[in-house]
Amino acid sequence: MLKGLGALGDMAGMMKKAQEMQGKMAQMQEDMANIMVEGESGAGLVKAGCTAKGELKSLDIDPSIFNGDDKEVVEDLILAAIKDAQTKATERAQEEMAKLTEGMGLPADMKLPF
């Protein structure tokens, strides 16, 4: 039918795959906003919840740690819980991205933008 278009046929296939990937990336972006992870510090006295995109959504502080003399300790525990949640969010996002790239036949360590 269209003999001699060899590379063009490959290009059309590549464009189709690129469009599929773009759609899956958009869906993943949306999903990441709904996946929640929880970080904690102080053996669970402070808990921070954030999305897989790293957006802080909740903070739970056990009332037993409120003592005027321990202000700096409480602040450190809060920061540690937030950092833990953000680390877990990054790890979860990488896991989800690996699933996407693997499903498309791309290398597992390929870094794609979020």
Z-matrix of the N, CA and C atoms (Angstrom, degrees):
N
C 1 1.446
C 2 1.522 1 110.06
N 3 1.323 2 119.18 1 -65.93
C 4 1.468 3 121.91 2 177.84
C 5 1.519 4 109.33 3 -117.00
N 6 1.302 5 116.28 4 64.01
C 7 1.455 6 120.57 5 -177.94
C 8 1.518 7 109.85 6 -65.08
N 9 1.307 8 114.76 7 148.18
C 10 1.459 9 119.84 8 177.31
C 11 1.517 10 113.40 9 88.98
N 12 1.312 11 118.93 10 2.28
C 13 1.469 12 121.81 11 -179.62
C 14 1.523 13 111.76 12 -99.24
N 15 1.318 14 118.01 13 13.90
C 16 1.459 15 124.19 14 -174.88
C 17 1.511 16 115.98 15 -28.46
N 18 1.315 17 119.31 16 -63.37
C 19 1.461 18 123.36 17 -176.89
C 20 1.518 19 111.76 18 -66.37
N 21 1.332 20 116.72 19 -32.01
C 22 1.457 21 119.71 20 179.13
C 23 1.521 22 111.29 21 -66.09
N 24 1.324 23 116.55 22 -37.48
C 25 1.461 24 120.33 23 176.30
C 26 1.514 25 110.84 24 -62.27
N 27 1.323 26 116.40 25 -42.12
C 28 1.463 27 120.60 26 176.93
C 29 1.521 28 110.73 27 -63.11
N 30 1.325 29 116.36 28 -38.70
C 31 1.463 30 121.55 29 -179.54
C 32 1.533 31 110.33 30 -64.13
N 33 1.320 32 116.94 31 -40.11
C 34 1.465 33 120.57 32 179.02
C 35 1.525 34 109.72 33 -63.83
N 36 1.321 35 116.64 34 -40.93
C 37 1.459 36 120.29 35 177.65
C 38 1.518 37 111.65 36 -64.11
N 39 1.316 38 116.09 37 -40.91
C 40 1.463 39 120.66 38 178.41
C 41 1.526 40 110.72 39 -64.38
N 42 1.321 41 116.84 40 -40.56
C 43 1.467 42 120.62 41 179.30
C 44 1.529 43 110.64 42 -64.28
N 45 1.329 44 115.83 43 -39.54
C 46 1.464 45 119.75 44 178.95
C 47 1.526 46 110.07 45 -63.86
N 48 1.339 47 116.21 46 -44.02
C 49 1.476 48 120.35 47 178.32
C 50 1.528 49 110.63 48 -62.83
N 51 1.337 50 116.67 49 -40.09
C 52 1.465 51 120.56 50 179.38
C 53 1.532 52 110.56 51 -63.03
N 54 1.318 53 117.07 52 -39.96
C 55 1.466 54 120.43 53 178.54
C 56 1.527 55 110.75 54 -66.88
N 57 1.333 56 116.44 55 -39.71
C 58 1.465 57 120.17 56 177.01
C 59 1.524 58 110.18 57 -61.42
N 60 1.326 59 115.14 58 -44.46
C 61 1.449 60 119.70 59 -179.22
C 62 1.526 61 111.04 60 -64.20
N 63 1.320 62 116.45 61 -40.20
C 64 1.459 63 120.31 62 178.81
C 65 1.526 64 110.31 63 -60.84
N 66 1.327 65 116.74 64 -42.23
C 67 1.469 66 120.78 65 178.09
C 68 1.518 67 111.44 66 -64.07
N 69 1.339 68 116.22 67 -43.13
C 70 1.462 69 119.91 68 179.60
C 71 1.523 70 111.16 69 -67.06
N 72 1.321 71 117.51 70 -35.84
C 73 1.472 72 120.95 71 177.41
C 74 1.527 73 110.23 72 -65.26
N 75 1.314 74 116.61 73 -42.17
C 76 1.468 75 120.06 74 178.70
C 77 1.527 76 110.26 75 -62.10
N 78 1.330 77 116.57 76 -41.99
C 79 1.463 78 120.65 77 178.73
C 80 1.523 79 109.98 78 -65.00
N 81 1.333 80 116.78 79 -40.14
C 82 1.459 81 120.55 80 179.93
C 83 1.526 82 110.42 81 -64.01
N 84 1.324 83 117.08 82 -40.55
C 85 1.466 84 120.90 83 177.30
C 86 1.523 85 110.02 84 -56.25
N 87 1.319 86 115.05 85 -45.00
C 88 1.463 87 120.13 86 -179.85
C 89 1.533 88 110.63 87 -65.85
N 90 1.331 89 116.17 88 -42.98
C 91 1.460 90 120.75 89 179.74
C 92 1.524 91 111.55 90 -62.83
N 93 1.318 92 117.64 91 -39.59
C 94 1.468 93 121.69 92 -178.22
C 95 1.526 94 111.20 93 -61.03
N 96 1.315 95 116.62 94 -30.88
C 97 1.465 96 120.29 95 179.12
C 98 1.530 97 111.53 96 -72.22
N 99 1.345 98 116.85 97 -16.91
C 100 1.465 99 120.89 98 -177.81
C 101 1.525 100 113.47 99 -105.24
N 102 1.330 101 117.49 100 -13.00
C 103 1.465 102 120.56 101 178.64
C 104 1.525 103 108.38 102 -82.61
N 105 1.325 104 116.31 103 124.37
C 106 1.462 105 120.50 104 -178.95
C 107 1.527 106 110.50 105 -106.90
N 108 1.329 107 115.41 106 140.84
C 109 1.463 108 121.99 107 173.54
C 110 1.526 109 106.99 108 -127.71
N 111 1.346 110 116.25 109 158.07
C 112 1.460 111 119.79 110 -179.03
C 113 1.517 112 109.90 111 -128.14
N 114 1.316 113 115.36 112 130.72
C 115 1.458 114 121.53 113 174.31
C 116 1.516 115 108.19 114 -109.09
N 117 1.329 116 115.52 115 157.49
C 118 1.467 117 117.87 116 -179.97
C 119 1.517 118 110.46 117 -147.54
N 120 1.306 119 114.07 118 163.19
C 121 1.462 120 121.16 119 175.05
C 122 1.522 121 108.07 120 -148.84
N 123 1.326 122 114.71 121 167.06
C 124 1.463 123 119.20 122 179.43
C 125 1.511 124 112.41 123 61.07
N 126 1.335 125 116.70 124 40.72
C 127 1.474 126 122.48 125 -179.85
C 128 1.526 127 111.49 126 54.86
N 129 1.338 128 115.64 127 38.62
C 130 1.454 129 120.53 128 176.60
C 131 1.509 130 115.29 129 91.39
N 132 1.328 131 118.02 130 3.42
C 133 1.469 132 120.16 131 179.42
C 134 1.527 133 111.42 132 -69.26
N 135 1.325 134 117.07 133 -29.78
C 136 1.466 135 121.81 134 177.28
C 137 1.523 136 107.10 135 -126.69
N 138 1.340 137 115.69 136 127.88
C 139 1.458 138 121.44 137 179.29
C 140 1.526 139 109.10 138 -127.37
N 141 1.327 140 115.18 139 137.11
C 142 1.458 141 121.05 140 177.97
C 143 1.517 142 108.13 141 -124.19
N 144 1.307 143 116.13 142 133.27
C 145 1.460 144 121.22 143 177.80
C 146 1.515 145 109.91 144 -112.43
N 147 1.320 146 116.26 145 135.54
C 148 1.456 147 119.31 146 176.97
C 149 1.523 148 110.39 147 -145.45
N 150 1.320 149 115.47 148 164.21
C 151 1.455 150 120.32 149 178.18
C 152 1.523 151 108.98 150 -76.64
N 153 1.321 152 115.81 151 167.02
C 154 1.462 153 120.35 152 177.37
C 155 1.530 154 110.98 153 -65.78
N 156 1.323 155 116.98 154 -12.69
C 157 1.465 156 120.91 155 174.52
C 158 1.531 157 111.38 156 -85.99
N 159 1.337 158 116.88 157 -4.56
C 160 1.454 159 121.18 158 177.20
C 161 1.516 160 114.84 159 92.44
N 162 1.322 161 118.00 160 8.85
C 163 1.462 162 121.36 161 -179.89
C 164 1.526 163 109.84 162 -82.53
N 165 1.325 164 116.82 163 120.03
C 166 1.459 165 122.19 164 -179.64
C 167 1.525 166 109.47 165 -66.60
N 168 1.337 167 116.19 166 126.65
C 169 1.462 168 121.22 167 -177.04
C 170 1.526 169 113.23 168 -117.24
N 171 1.337 170 117.33 169 -28.50
C 172 1.460 171 118.64 170 -178.07
C 173 1.520 172 110.47 171 -149.84
N 174 1.306 173 114.44 172 156.36
C 175 1.458 174 122.08 173 177.45
C 176 1.524 175 107.00 174 -143.70
N 177 1.324 176 116.93 175 124.83
C 178 1.461 177 121.94 176 -178.92
C 179 1.526 178 107.88 177 -123.13
N 180 1.322 179 115.99 178 120.92
C 181 1.465 180 121.32 179 -177.91
C 182 1.522 181 108.74 180 -119.78
N 183 1.316 182 116.39 181 123.95
C 184 1.461 183 121.37 182 177.67
C 185 1.534 184 107.82 183 -65.86
N 186 1.325 185 118.58 184 127.95
C 187 1.462 186 121.41 185 -177.03
C 188 1.532 187 114.06 186 -61.57
N 189 1.308 188 117.75 187 -18.79
C 190 1.466 189 120.04 188 -177.85
C 191 1.530 190 112.67 189 -66.96
N 192 1.317 191 117.77 190 -15.02
C 193 1.475 192 118.35 191 -177.75
C 194 1.524 193 112.45 192 -90.98
N 195 1.322 194 117.28 193 -2.12
C 196 1.459 195 119.08 194 -179.59
C 197 1.517 196 111.33 195 -83.61
N 198 1.309 197 113.76 196 106.35
C 199 1.444 198 122.36 197 177.26
C 200 1.523 199 104.39 198 -145.52
N 201 1.303 200 117.52 199 127.69
C 202 1.464 201 121.72 200 -175.86
C 203 1.517 202 114.36 201 -50.41
N 204 1.319 203 116.97 202 -32.73
C 205 1.462 204 120.12 203 -177.89
C 206 1.529 205 112.68 204 -76.80
N 207 1.323 206 117.12 205 -15.98
C 208 1.464 207 121.13 206 -174.76
C 209 1.526 208 113.40 207 -104.39
N 210 1.320 209 117.54 208 22.97
C 211 1.466 210 121.39 209 -176.72
C 212 1.522 211 111.97 210 -52.94
N 213 1.315 212 118.62 211 -47.63
C 214 1.463 213 121.64 212 -178.24
C 215 1.525 214 111.77 213 -66.23
N 216 1.309 215 117.01 214 -36.96
C 217 1.466 216 120.82 215 177.98
C 218 1.530 217 109.56 216 -63.78
N 219 1.324 218 116.91 217 -44.95
C 220 1.465 219 121.23 218 179.45
C 221 1.526 220 109.95 219 -61.52
N 222 1.318 221 117.49 220 -44.56
C 223 1.460 222 121.18 221 178.85
C 224 1.532 223 110.40 222 -60.45
N 225 1.318 224 117.10 223 -43.07
C 226 1.462 225 120.93 224 178.70
C 227 1.531 226 111.51 225 -63.56
N 228 1.335 227 116.08 226 -40.80
C 229 1.462 228 119.85 227 178.58
C 230 1.531 229 110.96 228 -64.32
N 231 1.315 230 116.87 229 -39.79
C 232 1.465 231 121.05 230 178.54
C 233 1.522 232 109.92 231 -63.04
N 234 1.316 233 116.50 232 -48.59
C 235 1.468 234 119.80 233 179.35
C 236 1.526 235 111.46 234 -61.43
N 237 1.318 236 116.85 235 -41.15
C 238 1.469 237 120.54 236 -179.91
C 239 1.534 238 110.80 237 -63.57
N 240 1.328 239 117.27 238 -40.85
C 241 1.468 240 120.57 239 179.41
C 242 1.529 241 110.55 240 -65.57
N 243 1.326 242 117.01 241 -41.22
C 244 1.473 243 120.81 242 179.09
C 245 1.527 244 109.80 243 -64.80
N 246 1.324 245 117.18 244 -44.70
C 247 1.468 246 120.21 245 179.14
C 248 1.529 247 110.81 246 -62.77
N 249 1.323 248 117.30 247 -39.59
C 250 1.457 249 121.05 248 178.28
C 251 1.528 250 110.36 249 -62.80
N 252 1.318 251 116.85 250 -43.92
C 253 1.465 252 120.85 251 179.20
C 254 1.530 253 110.52 252 -63.83
N 255 1.324 254 117.62 253 -41.91
C 256 1.455 255 120.72 254 -179.87
C 257 1.531 256 111.30 255 -66.39
N 258 1.324 257 117.06 256 -37.86
C 259 1.463 258 120.75 257 176.71
C 260 1.521 259 110.22 258 -63.09
N 261 1.327 260 116.10 259 -44.85
C 262 1.463 261 120.29 260 178.47
C 263 1.527 262 111.00 261 -64.69
N 264 1.327 263 117.20 262 -35.46
C 265 1.466 264 120.89 263 177.88
C 266 1.531 265 110.40 264 -63.93
N 267 1.321 266 116.45 265 -43.68
C 268 1.462 267 120.73 266 178.86
C 269 1.522 268 110.65 267 -62.76
N 270 1.321 269 116.30 268 -43.77
C 271 1.468 270 120.54 269 179.16
C 272 1.527 271 110.66 270 -62.56
N 273 1.325 272 116.75 271 -42.43
C 274 1.470 273 120.17 272 -179.48
C 275 1.523 274 110.44 273 -66.17
N 276 1.334 275 116.70 274 -40.99
C 277 1.462 276 120.13 275 178.30
C 278 1.525 277 110.73 276 -61.76
N 279 1.328 278 117.16 277 -40.32
C 280 1.460 279 120.81 278 178.25
C 281 1.522 280 111.16 279 -65.63
N 282 1.334 281 117.34 280 -38.52
C 283 1.466 282 120.82 281 177.20
C 284 1.527 283 110.61 282 -62.24
N 285 1.331 284 115.91 283 -44.54
C 286 1.461 285 120.28 284 -179.40
C 287 1.531 286 110.55 285 -65.42
N 288 1.323 287 117.07 286 -39.60
C 289 1.458 288 120.75 287 179.43
C 290 1.524 289 110.35 288 -66.38
N 291 1.329 290 117.12 289 -38.59
C 292 1.465 291 120.87 290 178.70
C 293 1.522 292 110.17 291 -62.09
N 294 1.328 293 117.00 292 -39.00
C 295 1.464 294 120.36 293 177.39
C 296 1.523 295 110.45 294 -61.66
N 297 1.321 296 116.21 295 -42.59
C 298 1.462 297 121.13 296 -178.88
C 299 1.518 298 111.11 297 -65.81
N 300 1.322 299 117.08 298 -49.53
C 301 1.464 300 119.89 299 -177.16
C 302 1.522 301 111.03 300 -66.83
N 303 1.326 302 117.02 301 -37.45
C 304 1.469 303 120.73 302 178.69
C 305 1.523 304 110.21 303 -63.87
N 306 1.313 305 116.10 304 -41.46
C 307 1.458 306 120.87 305 179.70
C 308 1.512 307 112.99 306 -65.47
N 309 1.311 308 117.04 307 -21.56
C 310 1.460 309 121.00 308 179.99
C 311 1.527 310 111.90 309 -100.86
N 312 1.325 311 116.30 310 4.27
C 313 1.458 312 119.40 311 178.05
C 314 1.515 313 113.71 312 78.73
N 315 1.326 314 117.46 313 18.82
C 316 1.462 315 121.49 314 178.67
C 317 1.524 316 109.28 315 -92.96
N 318 1.328 317 117.41 316 158.48
C 319 1.470 318 118.99 317 178.27
C 320 1.530 319 110.89 318 -58.81
N 321 1.327 320 116.75 319 140.63
C 322 1.465 321 121.59 320 -176.32
C 323 1.527 322 112.46 321 -62.68
N 324 1.329 323 117.43 322 -29.54
C 325 1.468 324 120.15 323 -177.83
C 326 1.522 325 112.68 324 -92.73
N 327 1.316 326 117.95 325 10.03
C 328 1.462 327 120.90 326 -179.91
C 329 1.521 328 109.36 327 -69.22
N 330 1.318 329 117.33 328 127.20
C 331 1.463 330 122.38 329 -178.84
C 332 1.520 331 108.81 330 -93.29
N 333 1.320 332 114.74 331 119.35
C 334 1.461 333 121.00 332 176.79
C 335 1.516 334 108.76 333 -113.13
N 336 1.321 335 118.42 334 147.30
C 337 1.471 336 120.27 335 -178.07
C 338 1.513 337 111.91 336 -71.67
N 339 1.342 338 114.19 337 150.54
C 340 1.449 339 121.60 338 175.37
C 341 1.489 340 108.00 339 -105.07
